[in-house]
Amino acid sequence: MYLSVISLMLNFVLVLGLMQAHQKPPLVVYAQEGQVSVLKIKTLALDETLLKDFVRLIAGEYLSFSVDSLPKQIEGIKPYLSSKPADSILKSFKDNQIIIQKQSISQQFVIENIIITKNKNPFWIEVQGVRNIHANGNDKKVPMTYILEVTKIKPTESNPYGFLMTDIIEKDKPNNKGQKI
């Protein structure tokens, strides 16, 4: 009976030792007064606010432009774009550049709502808003919804967010008469 109790106690000590071995050691901070503090370590989970802020930044730059600004804007956010969306918008701009310049076309996308529709890497984020198009002194407002595919990557110096937009899809949205735009 004594051997059973000793065996159970040793197994318990072994389990506790293994549990401690798999946990990260706490970070210790020394204050100037000589006090020691321990910082809590959080598990790395998706910060939805950070993801939504990232989408707001990218959508604002990617979906809004003036006659001469788009290539510079895309160059500014290139660390956050995969080659597919970057090449796609620059190709579209080059194909339509003469018309854009001739008619002084500019566009501003005003974000109204951001919804994370797939909360797993790669994430799908639905961005709802109004596309304001200005051409030859005329304005047109069109409600639009885009789906952005965003992949979580390791943060770098050039991409501190740690997110990369890998695709953007224009989602059909019916207007007031129920017709597709």
C-alpha positions as CSV (number, residue, x, y, z in Angstrom):
1,M,0.0,0.0,0.0
2,Y,2.9,2.4,0.8
3,L,4.4,1.6,-2.6
4,S,1.1,2.5,-4.3
5,V,0.9,5.9,-2.5
6,I,4.5,6.7,-3.3
7,S,4.0,5.7,-6.9
8,L,0.9,8.0,-7.2
9,M,2.8,10.9,-5.7
10,L,5.8,10.4,-8.0
11,N,3.4,10.3,-11.0
12,F,1.7,13.4,-9.8
13,V,5.1,15.2,-9.5
14,L,6.1,13.9,-13.0
15,V,2.8,15.3,-14.5
16,L,3.4,18.7,-12.8
17,G,6.9,18.8,-14.1
18,L,5.8,18.1,-17.7
19,M,3.1,20.7,-17.5
20,Q,5.7,23.3,-16.4
21,A,8.1,22.3,-19.1
22,H,5.6,23.0,-21.8
23,Q,4.7,26.5,-20.5
24,K,6.7,29.5,-21.5
25,P,8.5,31.2,-18.6
26,P,7.1,34.5,-17.5
27,L,8.7,37.7,-18.6
28,V,10.3,39.6,-15.7
29,V,10.6,43.3,-15.7
30,Y,12.8,45.2,-13.2
31,A,11.7,48.7,-12.2
32,Q,14.2,51.4,-11.3
33,E,13.1,51.2,-7.7
34,G,14.3,47.5,-7.6
35,Q,10.8,46.0,-7.7
36,V,10.2,42.9,-9.9
37,S,7.1,42.6,-12.0
38,V,5.9,39.6,-14.1
39,L,4.1,40.3,-17.4
40,K,1.3,38.2,-18.4
41,I,1.7,36.4,-21.7
42,K,-1.4,36.3,-23.9
43,T,-1.9,33.6,-26.5
44,L,-1.7,35.0,-30.0
45,A,-5.3,35.3,-31.3
46,L,-6.7,37.3,-34.1
47,D,-7.2,40.9,-33.2
48,E,-10.5,41.7,-35.1
49,T,-10.0,45.4,-34.5
50,L,-6.5,45.3,-36.1
51,L,-7.8,43.3,-39.0
52,K,-10.7,45.8,-39.6
53,D,-8.3,48.7,-39.4
54,F,-6.0,47.0,-41.9
55,V,-8.9,46.5,-44.3
56,R,-10.0,50.1,-43.8
57,L,-6.5,51.3,-44.8
58,I,-6.2,49.0,-47.8
59,A,-9.7,49.5,-49.1
60,G,-9.3,53.3,-48.8
61,E,-6.1,53.3,-50.8
62,Y,-7.1,50.5,-53.3
63,L,-10.6,51.6,-54.1
64,S,-10.2,55.4,-54.1
65,F,-8.2,57.4,-56.7
66,S,-7.8,60.6,-58.7
67,V,-6.5,61.1,-62.2
68,D,-2.8,60.7,-61.3
69,S,-2.8,59.2,-57.9
70,L,-3.5,55.4,-58.3
71,P,0.0,54.1,-59.3
72,K,1.5,56.0,-56.3
73,Q,-1.1,54.8,-53.9
74,I,-0.7,51.1,-55.0
75,E,3.1,51.5,-54.7
76,G,2.6,52.8,-51.1
77,I,0.5,49.8,-50.0
78,K,2.4,47.2,-52.1
79,P,3.9,45.5,-49.0
80,Y,0.3,44.6,-48.0
81,L,-0.8,43.3,-51.4
82,S,0.0,40.0,-53.1
83,S,0.9,40.2,-56.8
84,K,-2.6,39.3,-58.0
85,P,-4.6,42.4,-56.7
86,A,-1.6,44.8,-57.3
87,D,-1.1,43.7,-60.9
88,S,-4.9,43.6,-61.5
89,I,-5.6,47.2,-60.5
90,L,-2.5,48.6,-62.2
91,K,-3.4,46.7,-65.5
92,S,-7.0,48.0,-65.3
93,F,-5.6,51.6,-64.7
94,K,-3.3,51.3,-67.7
95,D,-6.0,50.0,-69.9
96,N,-8.3,52.9,-69.0
97,Q,-5.7,55.6,-68.3
98,I,-6.6,57.7,-71.4
99,I,-10.3,57.7,-70.6
100,I,-9.6,58.5,-67.0
101,Q,-7.4,61.4,-67.9
102,K,-9.7,62.7,-70.7
103,Q,-12.8,62.7,-68.5
104,S,-11.0,63.6,-65.2
105,I,-12.4,60.5,-63.5
106,S,-11.9,60.1,-59.8
107,Q,-13.4,57.7,-57.4
108,Q,-13.8,57.7,-53.6
109,F,-15.0,54.6,-51.8
110,V,-16.7,55.5,-48.5
111,I,-16.7,52.5,-46.2
112,E,-20.0,52.1,-44.2
113,N,-19.5,48.6,-42.7
114,I,-16.9,45.9,-42.4
115,I,-17.9,42.3,-41.6
116,I,-15.5,39.4,-41.1
117,T,-17.4,36.6,-42.9
118,K,-14.7,33.9,-42.6
119,N,-12.7,34.0,-39.3
120,K,-10.0,31.6,-40.3
121,N,-6.8,32.1,-42.3
122,P,-7.2,33.3,-45.1
123,F,-9.9,35.6,-43.8
124,W,-12.8,36.9,-45.9
125,I,-13.9,40.4,-45.1
126,E,-17.0,42.0,-46.6
127,V,-16.6,45.7,-47.1
128,Q,-19.9,47.6,-47.7
129,G,-19.9,51.2,-48.8
130,V,-20.7,53.8,-51.4
131,R,-18.5,54.4,-54.5
132,N,-18.6,58.1,-55.4
133,I,-17.5,58.6,-59.1
134,H,-16.7,62.0,-60.4
135,A,-16.4,62.4,-64.2
136,N,-16.6,65.5,-66.3
137,G,-18.2,67.5,-63.5
138,N,-20.9,64.8,-62.9
139,D,-21.2,62.8,-59.7
140,K,-22.6,59.3,-59.3
141,K,-23.1,57.4,-56.1
142,V,-23.3,53.6,-56.3
143,P,-23.7,51.2,-53.3
144,M,-21.0,48.6,-53.5
145,T,-19.8,45.6,-51.6
146,Y,-16.4,44.0,-51.9
147,I,-15.0,40.8,-50.5
148,L,-11.4,41.0,-49.5
149,E,-9.3,37.9,-48.9
150,V,-6.7,38.6,-46.3
151,T,-4.0,36.2,-45.2
152,K,-2.2,36.4,-41.9
153,I,1.6,36.3,-42.3
154,K,4.5,36.9,-40.1
155,P,4.9,40.6,-39.4
156,T,8.0,42.2,-41.1
157,E,9.5,45.7,-40.9
158,S,7.8,46.6,-44.2
159,N,4.5,44.9,-43.2
160,P,4.1,45.4,-39.4
161,Y,0.4,44.5,-39.6
162,G,1.2,40.9,-40.6
163,F,-1.7,40.8,-43.1
164,L,-1.6,40.5,-46.9
165,M,-4.5,41.1,-49.2
166,T,-4.5,38.2,-51.6
167,D,-7.7,38.9,-53.6
168,I,-10.6,41.3,-54.0
169,I,-13.9,40.5,-55.5
170,E,-16.7,42.9,-56.4
171,K,-19.9,41.5,-55.0
172,D,-23.1,42.3,-56.9
173,K,-25.5,44.4,-54.9
174,P,-29.0,45.1,-56.1
175,N,-30.1,48.8,-56.3
176,N,-33.5,50.1,-55.1
177,K,-35.3,48.5,-58.1
178,G,-33.9,45.1,-57.5
179,Q,-31.7,45.1,-60.6
180,K,-28.1,44.1,-60.6
181,I,-25.6,46.9,-61.0
